[in-house]
Amino acid sequence: MVSIPNRLILWTGPKHSGKTTSATCLIQMARTEGFIVAGILEPSSYDNGELLGFDVLDLHSQKRTPLARRNKDKRTIGSFKFIADGLKFGNAILSSETIKSADLVIIDEFGPLEIKGNGWRRNIDSLLSSSNAIILIIIRQELKATFRLLYADVPCRELEAIGEHSALEVISMLKNRRHTQ
């Protein structure tokens, strides 16, 4: 896989630590600086304070659809059941024209589904080999080592999602790329 140094960022943190929330702040900062941001976020969905699951949010259109819901059947394995339409929606976003014109592509998240080759994995592979954008992948701390094994030939930078200066580092990378292109 061919890659440009410093164009892949792993946005890391423990489960439920605010990775998606901090990415939302980064998106606002990047857009304020005039950068085009595309991709997907997986915001939590709640009902009366109880976590129902996660949605997929198109960063371009702001459309949102259910992605996973808490598995209520105690006989099954896993906490969440993925919704086919949500996966289809997210994959369509990650392969759309909007992604091609972006300066920053955010993918929330690389999880167990992607480790198995499902979820957003095909689009991540495609973006890493063909996109000129900076690609920021949100990933849980405990999955970093597995990601690095899967993508050993792709240079990447790790930033703590809730790190004090992480968003500023991404903005700096975007500005540096703007000046070198």
C-alpha positions as CSV (number, residue, x, y, z in Angstrom):
1,M,0.0,0.0,0.0
2,V,1.5,3.4,-1.0
3,S,1.1,6.1,1.5
4,I,2.2,9.7,2.2
5,P,4.0,10.1,5.5
6,N,2.0,11.8,8.3
7,R,-1.3,11.6,6.5
8,L,-2.8,8.9,8.7
9,I,-3.7,9.8,12.3
10,L,-4.9,7.4,14.9
11,W,-7.2,9.3,17.3
12,T,-7.0,7.1,20.4
13,G,-8.5,6.8,23.8
14,P,-10.3,4.3,26.1
15,K,-13.8,3.2,25.4
16,H,-16.4,5.9,26.1
17,S,-13.7,8.5,26.8
18,G,-14.8,11.3,24.5
19,K,-13.1,10.4,21.3
20,T,-16.1,11.3,19.1
21,T,-16.8,14.4,21.1
22,S,-13.2,15.7,20.8
23,A,-13.4,14.8,17.0
24,T,-16.5,17.1,16.8
25,C,-14.4,19.9,18.3
26,L,-11.6,19.2,15.8
27,I,-14.1,19.3,12.9
28,Q,-15.3,22.7,14.0
29,M,-11.8,24.1,14.2
30,A,-10.8,22.7,10.8
31,R,-13.8,24.1,9.1
32,T,-13.2,27.5,10.8
33,E,-9.7,27.4,9.2
34,G,-11.3,26.8,5.8
35,F,-10.6,23.1,5.4
36,I,-13.0,20.6,3.9
37,V,-13.9,17.9,6.3
38,A,-15.8,14.7,5.3
39,G,-16.4,11.3,6.6
40,I,-18.5,9.8,9.4
41,L,-18.9,10.0,13.1
42,E,-20.7,7.5,15.3
43,P,-22.5,9.6,18.0
44,S,-24.2,7.8,20.8
45,S,-28.0,7.5,20.8
46,Y,-29.8,7.7,24.1
47,D,-33.4,7.3,25.4
48,N,-34.2,8.7,28.8
49,G,-30.5,8.7,29.7
50,E,-30.0,5.1,28.7
51,L,-27.5,4.3,25.9
52,L,-29.5,2.7,23.1
53,G,-26.6,2.4,20.7
54,F,-24.8,4.4,18.0
55,D,-25.8,6.2,14.8
56,V,-23.7,7.1,11.8
57,L,-23.5,10.8,10.9
58,D,-22.5,12.1,7.5
59,L,-20.1,15.0,8.2
60,H,-21.0,16.6,4.8
61,S,-24.8,16.4,4.8
62,Q,-25.4,16.1,8.6
63,K,-27.8,13.2,7.8
64,R,-27.9,10.6,10.6
65,T,-29.2,7.0,10.7
66,P,-29.1,4.2,13.2
67,L,-25.9,2.1,13.0
68,A,-26.1,-0.2,16.1
69,R,-28.5,-0.9,18.9
70,R,-28.1,-2.5,22.2
71,N,-28.7,-6.2,22.0
72,K,-31.6,-7.1,24.2
73,D,-31.5,-10.8,23.6
74,K,-29.3,-12.1,26.5
75,R,-28.7,-15.4,24.7
76,T,-26.6,-13.8,22.0
77,I,-23.0,-12.7,22.1
78,G,-22.1,-9.1,22.0
79,S,-23.5,-5.9,23.4
80,F,-24.7,-4.4,20.1
81,K,-26.4,-5.5,16.9
82,F,-25.4,-3.7,13.7
83,I,-28.1,-2.5,11.4
84,A,-27.5,-3.3,7.7
85,D,-29.0,0.0,6.5
86,G,-26.6,2.0,8.8
87,L,-23.6,0.1,7.5
88,K,-24.7,0.7,3.9
89,F,-25.2,4.4,4.6
90,G,-21.7,4.8,6.2
91,N,-20.0,2.9,3.5
92,A,-21.7,5.0,0.8
93,I,-20.5,8.1,2.5
94,L,-16.9,6.8,2.7
95,S,-16.9,6.0,-1.0
96,S,-18.6,9.2,-2.2
97,E,-17.4,12.2,-4.2
98,T,-17.4,14.3,-1.1
99,I,-14.5,12.3,0.3
100,K,-12.5,13.0,-2.8
101,S,-12.5,16.7,-2.3
102,A,-11.8,16.6,1.4
103,D,-8.7,17.9,3.2
104,L,-9.5,15.8,6.3
105,V,-11.5,12.5,6.3
106,I,-12.7,11.3,9.7
107,I,-13.7,7.7,10.2
108,D,-15.4,6.8,13.5
109,E,-14.5,4.1,14.4
110,F,-12.1,1.3,13.6
111,G,-13.4,-1.4,15.9
112,P,-13.7,-5.2,16.2
113,L,-15.9,-5.3,13.0
114,E,-13.1,-3.7,11.0
115,I,-10.5,-6.0,12.5
116,K,-12.5,-8.9,11.0
117,G,-12.5,-7.2,7.6
118,N,-16.1,-5.9,7.8
119,G,-17.7,-2.5,8.6
120,W,-15.7,0.4,7.2
121,R,-12.6,-1.8,6.4
122,R,-12.9,-1.9,2.6
123,N,-13.3,1.9,2.4
124,I,-10.4,2.5,4.8
125,D,-8.2,0.3,2.7
126,S,-9.2,2.2,-0.4
127,L,-8.7,5.6,1.1
128,L,-5.3,4.7,2.4
129,S,-4.2,3.7,-1.0
130,S,-5.9,6.4,-3.1
131,S,-6.8,9.6,-1.1
132,N,-4.6,12.7,-0.7
133,A,-6.5,13.8,2.4
134,I,-5.3,13.5,5.9
135,I,-7.2,10.5,7.3
136,L,-8.1,10.4,10.9
137,I,-9.3,7.1,12.3
138,I,-10.9,7.0,15.7
139,I,-9.8,3.9,17.5
140,R,-10.0,2.5,21.1
141,Q,-6.7,2.3,22.9
142,E,-6.9,-1.5,23.2
143,L,-7.1,-2.0,19.4
144,K,-4.1,0.2,18.4
145,A,-1.6,-2.7,18.4
146,T,-3.9,-4.8,16.1
147,F,-4.4,-1.9,13.8
148,R,-0.7,-1.3,13.6
149,L,-0.1,-5.0,12.7
150,L,-2.8,-4.9,10.0
151,Y,-1.4,-1.7,8.5
152,A,2.3,-2.1,9.3
153,D,3.4,-0.6,6.0
154,V,1.4,2.6,6.5
155,P,3.1,5.4,8.5
156,C,0.8,6.9,11.1
157,R,0.8,9.3,13.9
158,E,-1.0,8.6,17.2
159,L,-2.8,11.4,19.0
160,E,-4.7,11.1,22.3
161,A,-8.2,12.1,21.4
162,I,-8.7,14.0,24.6
163,G,-5.1,15.3,24.6
164,E,-4.8,19.0,25.3
165,H,-3.0,19.8,22.0
166,S,-4.2,17.0,19.7
167,A,-6.7,19.0,17.7
168,L,-4.1,21.8,17.3
169,E,-1.6,19.2,15.9
170,V,-4.1,18.1,13.3
171,I,-4.7,21.7,12.3
172,S,-1.0,22.2,12.0
173,M,-0.7,19.1,9.8
174,L,-3.5,20.4,7.6
175,K,-1.8,23.8,7.2
176,N,1.6,22.3,6.4
177,R,0.0,20.1,3.7
178,R,-1.8,23.2,2.3
179,H,1.6,25.0,1.9
180,T,3.4,22.0,0.3
181,Q,0.7,21.2,-2.3
